Amino acid sequence: MKRVILVTGHYWKSKRKAGFHWLADAFWQQGWQVVFMTAALSWMSVIRRDYRLAYPVLQEANKLLQVDDRIWSYVWFTPWHPGNLRLDFLNNLSQPLFSTYGELLLGEVEPMIKQADLFVFESTPALLLFKKFKRLNSNACYIYRVSDDLRFLRNHNVVLETEERIASEFDLISTPSQKIYNIFEGLPKLKLHLHGIRKDIFDQKHLTPYPPSGNPNLIFVGNSYFDYDFLEQASKIFPDWQFHIIGPIPNLPQRNNIKAYGELPFEKTIPYLKHADIALQTRSYHPGVESLSDSLKVIQYTYCQLPIIAPVFLYSSRSHIFYYHPNDVRSIENALKSAQAFDASQIQTDDICSWEELVCHWFKIINLYPH
């Protein structure tokens, strides 16, 4: 039986289901043993009040826990990890210490590492483990799944330098957006693989969560870079339209047509997506946010055949995305009217992969199969 170790910043039992959760499920469905290794978590995370501390990560720290048949969770908790200290002189001062992060003790997961067939690294500070893993297991295959642009996430220089140094040593670099693909352009083992989707869950029948109404329901699902001004303006322009916001987005405008749900388990968000009329990819600008143009939510919105509203800096070639200029009331109104008038049945979903189809693409590229 093959074994994969997924090295990620996410926690196995998190409500937030990221791509690496679905990759773990896809490998499991293919008959693999799966180790879900949570990294870049330390006492620095406690000081910064990391959202993952809402889960029992401290109780599970450095304990290899079998959480299901053929699935293990391992929270690699260390005294410190490479984090951006915000001031250049502090980042420069910490460089020698942070550069040794990958040599810290691995604990109970080390025997699993030595016997793994495949490692999939996410774009996190845990990239510094790459060389150590190679020493422990030189026969395995190594994939870099670049979920995020490390520059956009403002990672410490030691992480950026490590990525640049080791990228060419991976057996495959898989990127989920064209913007991230362009960062690595020229490397021979580079592929563009958009996010997958759990088609089996989305294809089930789901009752509508929306009360009967002749007015559109608009949905936003996310946890960062929310465009507050868009919601303020849009909810005023269309007071009868209903705006549904799912995610830990604080300080939303208080208006009757804005409904906040906070963070919901993934499965509970699906009825809101499937029965919405328009999807919101309404992000505020930060350098590097362009890498979200093909985010997992965009793929999910598209699979549900929803017209999408997005700011112009998230341009995509998709014909069902309608753009506005931030803080421009006229363009916000025009984008919403165009989305409402769009024939959603035209939205093509044939090119969207399931997560299992995605990992099968990987198997072919690296010539590594489940059995």
DAMO-V81253 format. One record per pair of residues at least 4 apart in sequence whose C-alpha atoms are under 7 Angstrom apart, sorted by sequence separation. I is the first residue (numbers start at 1). J is the second residue. D is the distance in Angstrom with one decimal. If there is no record, write none. Layout:
i: [I I]
j: [J J]
d: [D D]
//
This chain:
i: [17 18 19 20 21 22 23 24 25 26 27 28 41 42 43 44 45 46 53 56 57 67 68 87 88 89 90 91 94 95 106 109 110 111 112 129 130 131 132 133 134 149 150 151 155 156 157 158 159 160 161 162 163 177 178 179 181 198 199 200 227 228 229 230 231 232 233 234 235 264 265 266 269 270 271 272 285 294 295 296 297 298 299 300 301 302 310 328 329 330 331 332 333 334 335 336 337 338 353 354 355 356 357 358 359 360 361 362 363 364 27 28 45 66 67 85 150 155 175 264 294 301 353 363 28 66 67 85 121 175 325 363 65 66 84 324 64 65 324 12 64 65 24 64 150 63 181 310 312 324 62 63 308 309 310 311 312 323 62 249 307 308 309 310 311 312 322 61 62 178 243 244 245 246 247 248 307 308 309 310 311 60 61 62 177 242 243 244 245 246 247 248 311 61 82 173 174 175 176 241 242 243 244 245 246 247 81 172 173 174 175 176 177 240 246 247 322 57 171 172 173 174 175 176 239 246 168 174 176 81 232 293 114 118 119 120 121 122 123 235 279 293 114 117 118 119 120 121 122 123 290 293 12 113 116 117 118 119 120 121 122 123 217 218 219 220 221 222 223 290 120 122 123 215 216 217 218 219 220 221 222 223 102 144 215 216 217 218 219 220 221 223 309 11 101 102 123 143 279 281 282 320 4 10 142 143 144 145 146 147 273 278 279 280 281 282 283 3 4 5 6 7 8 9 103 142 143 144 145 146 147 277 278 279 280 281 282 2 3 4 5 6 7 8 9 102 141 142 143 144 145 274 278 279 280 1 2 3 4 5 6 7 8 9 149 273 308 1 5 7 307 125 128 41 42 127 34 35 36 37 38 39 41 42 43 44 127 33 34 35 36 37 38 39 41 42 43 307 33 34 35 36 37 38 39 42 306 37 42 305 41 305 40 305 82 64 62 63 64 62 303 302 219 227 226 227 219 226 227 218 225 226 99 217 218 219 220 225 98 217 218 219 220 12 216 217 218 219 220 278 209 218 95 208 209 207 206 208 202 84 84 83 84 83 82 40 40 39 233 230 229 234 234 195 197 195 5 179 180 4 179 3 4 5 6 7 8 3 4 5 6 7 8 177 2 3 4 5 6 7 9 8 177 176 152 152 152 149 199 196 197 198 196 197 198 196 197 196 196 171 15 16 17 15 16 15 26 26 23 22 32 31 30 2 1]
j: [21 22 23 24 25 26 27 28 29 30 31 32 45 46 47 48 49 50 57 60 61 71 72 91 92 93 94 95 98 99 110 113 114 115 116 133 134 135 136 137 138 153 154 155 159 160 161 162 163 164 165 166 167 181 182 183 185 202 203 204 231 232 233 234 235 236 237 238 239 268 269 270 273 274 275 276 289 298 299 300 301 302 303 304 305 306 314 332 333 334 335 336 337 338 339 340 341 342 357 358 359 360 361 362 363 364 365 366 367 368 32 33 50 71 72 90 155 160 180 269 299 306 358 368 34 72 73 91 127 181 331 369 72 73 91 331 72 73 332 21 73 74 34 74 160 74 192 321 323 335 74 75 320 321 322 323 324 335 75 262 320 321 322 323 324 325 335 75 76 192 257 258 259 260 261 262 321 322 323 324 325 75 76 77 192 257 258 259 260 261 262 263 326 77 98 189 190 191 192 257 258 259 260 261 262 263 98 189 190 191 192 193 194 257 263 264 339 75 189 190 191 192 193 194 257 264 187 193 195 101 253 314 136 140 141 142 143 144 145 257 301 315 137 140 141 142 143 144 145 146 313 316 36 137 140 141 142 143 144 145 146 147 241 242 243 244 245 246 247 314 145 147 148 240 241 242 243 244 245 246 247 248 128 170 241 242 243 244 245 246 247 249 335 38 128 129 150 170 306 308 309 347 32 38 170 171 172 173 174 175 301 306 307 308 309 310 311 32 33 34 35 36 37 38 132 171 172 173 174 175 176 306 307 308 309 310 311 32 33 34 35 36 37 38 39 132 171 172 173 174 175 304 308 309 310 32 33 34 35 36 37 38 39 40 180 304 339 33 37 39 339 159 162 76 77 162 70 71 72 73 74 75 77 78 79 80 163 70 71 72 73 74 75 76 78 79 80 344 71 72 73 74 75 76 77 80 344 76 81 344 81 345 81 347 125 108 107 108 109 108 349 349 273 282 282 283 276 283 284 276 283 284 158 276 277 278 279 284 158 277 278 279 280 73 277 278 279 280 281 339 271 280 158 271 272 271 271 275 270 154 155 155 156 156 156 125 126 126 329 327 327 332 333 296 300 299 116 290 291 116 291 116 117 118 119 120 121 117 118 119 120 121 122 291 117 118 119 120 121 122 124 124 294 294 287 288 289 291 354 352 353 354 353 354 355 354 355 355 358 366 264 265 266 265 266 266 355 356 355 355 370 370 370 370 371]
d: [5.9 6.9 6.2 6.1 6.4 6.1 6.2 6.2 6.1 6.3 6.6 5.0 5.8 6.9 6.5 6.3 6.0 6.2 6.2 6.3 5.7 5.8 7.0 6.3 6.1 6.0 6.1 6.2 6.0 5.9 5.9 6.4 6.4 6.6 6.1 6.1 6.2 6.3 6.3 5.9 4.8 6.5 6.3 6.1 6.3 6.7 6.0 6.1 6.2 6.3 6.1 6.1 5.6 6.2 6.2 7.0 6.2 6.5 5.8 6.6 6.9 6.2 6.1 5.8 5.8 6.5 6.2 6.1 5.5 6.3 6.9 7.0 6.5 6.1 6.0 5.9 6.4 5.8 6.6 6.3 6.0 6.0 6.1 6.3 6.4 5.7 6.4 6.3 6.2 6.2 6.0 6.3 6.2 6.0 6.1 6.2 6.3 6.1 5.7 6.4 6.4 6.2 6.3 6.6 6.3 6.4 6.4 6.2 5.4 6.7 5.5 6.4 5.2 5.9 5.5 6.1 5.7 6.8 6.2 6.5 6.8 5.5 6.3 4.8 6.4 4.2 6.5 5.7 6.8 5.6 6.0 5.5 5.4 6.3 6.6 4.9 6.6 5.3 5.1 7.0 6.1 6.4 6.4 5.0 6.8 6.1 6.3 6.7 5.3 5.9 6.3 6.9 6.2 5.8 6.2 5.2 5.8 5.7 5.5 6.9 5.1 4.6 5.0 5.0 4.9 5.9 5.3 5.1 5.2 6.9 6.0 6.1 6.2 6.2 6.9 5.0 6.0 6.1 5.9 6.5 5.8 6.5 6.2 6.1 6.7 4.8 4.8 4.9 4.9 5.1 4.6 5.3 6.4 5.4 5.1 6.0 6.2 6.3 6.1 6.5 6.2 6.2 6.1 6.2 5.4 4.2 6.6 5.0 4.8 5.1 5.0 5.1 6.1 6.8 6.0 6.9 6.4 6.6 6.5 6.1 6.2 5.9 5.6 4.1 6.4 7.0 6.5 6.0 5.6 6.3 6.4 4.9 5.5 5.2 6.3 6.1 6.3 6.2 6.9 6.8 6.4 6.5 5.2 4.6 4.8 4.9 4.7 4.9 5.2 5.1 6.3 6.3 6.6 7.0 6.5 6.4 5.9 6.2 5.8 6.0 5.7 6.0 6.3 6.1 6.1 6.3 6.2 6.6 5.2 5.3 6.6 6.3 6.1 6.4 5.3 4.9 4.9 4.8 4.9 4.8 5.2 5.5 4.7 6.5 5.5 6.3 6.1 6.0 6.1 6.0 5.9 6.3 6.7 5.6 6.5 4.3 6.5 5.7 5.9 6.6 6.6 6.7 6.9 5.7 5.3 5.8 6.3 6.1 6.3 6.8 6.9 5.4 6.1 5.7 5.7 5.1 6.9 5.5 6.3 6.0 6.1 6.6 6.2 5.3 6.8 5.4 4.9 4.8 4.8 5.2 6.5 6.3 5.2 4.7 5.0 4.9 6.3 5.1 4.5 5.2 4.7 5.1 5.0 5.3 5.3 6.7 6.3 6.9 5.9 6.1 6.1 5.5 6.0 6.3 6.6 6.2 6.1 5.9 6.3 6.2 5.8 6.3 6.0 6.2 6.3 6.8 7.0 7.0 6.9 6.8 5.5 5.5 6.5 6.8 5.2 7.0 6.1 5.9 6.1 6.0 6.1 6.5 5.2 4.7 5.6 5.8 6.8 4.7 4.8 4.7 4.8 4.7 4.7 5.2 6.6 5.3 5.9 6.4 6.0 6.2 5.9 6.2 5.9 5.9 6.9 4.9 6.2 6.9 6.1 5.7 6.8 6.9 5.8 5.6 6.3 6.0 6.3 6.4 6.2 6.7 5.6 6.9 6.8 5.5 6.3 4.8 6.4 4.7 4.6 5.9 5.2 5.6 6.1 5.2 5.9 6.5 6.1 5.2 7.0 5.4 4.8 5.0 4.9 6.4 5.7 6.6 5.6 5.8 6.8 6.9 6.4 6.9 6.4 5.9 6.3 6.5 5.5 5.7 6.8 6.8 5.6 6.4 4.6 5.5 6.2 6.0 6.2 6.1 6.6 7.0 6.5 6.8 7.0 5.7 6.8 6.8 6.9 6.8 6.0 5.9 5.1 5.0 6.0 6.4 6.0 6.1 6.5 5.4 4.7 4.9 4.9 4.8 5.1 6.4 6.1 6.5 5.7 6.3 6.1 6.0 6.4 6.8 5.4 7.0 6.3 4.6 6.6 6.9 6.0 6.7 6.5 5.7 5.0 4.7 6.5 4.7 5.6 4.5 6.5 6.7 6.8 6.8 6.2 4.9 6.7 6.7 5.7 4.8 6.2 6.5 6.5 6.5 6.4 6.1 6.7]
//
